[in-house]
Amino acid sequence: MKRPVNLVPAIMLSTIAFSVASVSHAADQKYVLKLAHADSVDMSVSRKAVMADTFAKEVKAKSNGRIDVQIFGAGALGGERDYVEGIKNGFIQAGLASGVMANFYPPAMVTDIPYLFPSDAVADRVMDGPFGQKLSADFQAKTGMHNLCFGEVGFRDFSTGKKAIHSPKDLAGLKIRVQETPLYVTEMKALGAQPTPIAFPETYTALQTGVVDGEENPIPTMIFAKFYEVQKHVTLDGHNYGIDWFIVSDKFWKSLPSDLQKVVQDAARDACTAERRVNRKFTAEGVQTLKDKGVTVYTPTAAEFAEFRSAAQKPVIDWLKTNIDAKWIDDALGAVKEAEAKK
């Protein structure tokens, strides 16, 4: 039986209407993005609070409200390990994390090589360039999570109570509070110090009572914790450079249409840039605060810096080679050399 001719246009119109309705539905669909971090929510002291706020505002504007970014700071969704686990399992959409990343992806430790980055400009070129892109791609392949960009924790420096640190020999025998990680313990031993793992909330009292002689942290952390009240010397040796990862769950990422994936990606990069900028501002202001509080702030000479690097780098690299593929180490060192050549 022949189909009536007058039904053909009707069928075509019905198909077109269905297609238009489907596109319209996709364009109208709303998404919720829960963004977790464990830092303070006060943007006057917290780089991650600034990072999260920058991201949320840009996503809202560029998605025309199609993505609702809900920020959960100050550990509202748990500590870093907790919410990264949630992101991996798809329960949480995104998060900002640093030290804990090595527990999920060991090659993340490669950026902790002592004295790897001579400046923040070199760090930017390395982490934003081919090396950082390769690290992010491998992270996704190994974990299923996406890293959208690299922010920064910043350079870690020494503070001490009685004795100024100008070279590794000044660290000999000093008890230095460190994080409870083998890499930092290995590093402090290589520099001649006695590494003493202590939980961060207990560090101030440990410094005050002499349980330890000093500690090492980024300058903004020293200011936030008011270590200047119990420490008289700070050495700006920048022995480690901390990285913040901006990670997103694979489940959420795949749920987004391509135009919104671009919105999220672009906003994350802008947020990482904003975090770096404000963290460097906090650092510069922190150095001045230390001086105003009567703390002696010392910057090692090129020769002293070379001593620190020579003492610490090889033992940590040897330890790293037993935990990650040595190619990551070679790639990181090569990327730094290339970035330095572009100065």
Secondary structure, DSSP 8 states (H G I E B T S, - for coil): ----TTHHHHHHHHHHHHHHHHHHHHHH--EEEEEE--S-S-TTT-HHHHHHHHHHHHHHHHTTTSEEEEEE-TTTT--HHHHHHHHHTTSS-EEEESTTHHHH-GGGGGGGSTT--SSHHHHHHHHHSHHHHHHHHHHHHHHS-EEEEEEEEEEEEEEESSS--SSGGGGTT-EEEE-S-HHHHHHHHHTT-EEEE--GGGHHHHHHHTSSSEEEE-HHHHHHTTGGGT--EEEEEEEEEEEEEEEE-HHHHHHS-HHHHHHHHHHHHHHHHHHHHHHHHHHHHHHHHHHHTT-EEE---HHHHHHHHHHHHHHHHHHHTTTS-HHHHHHHHHHHHHHHHT-
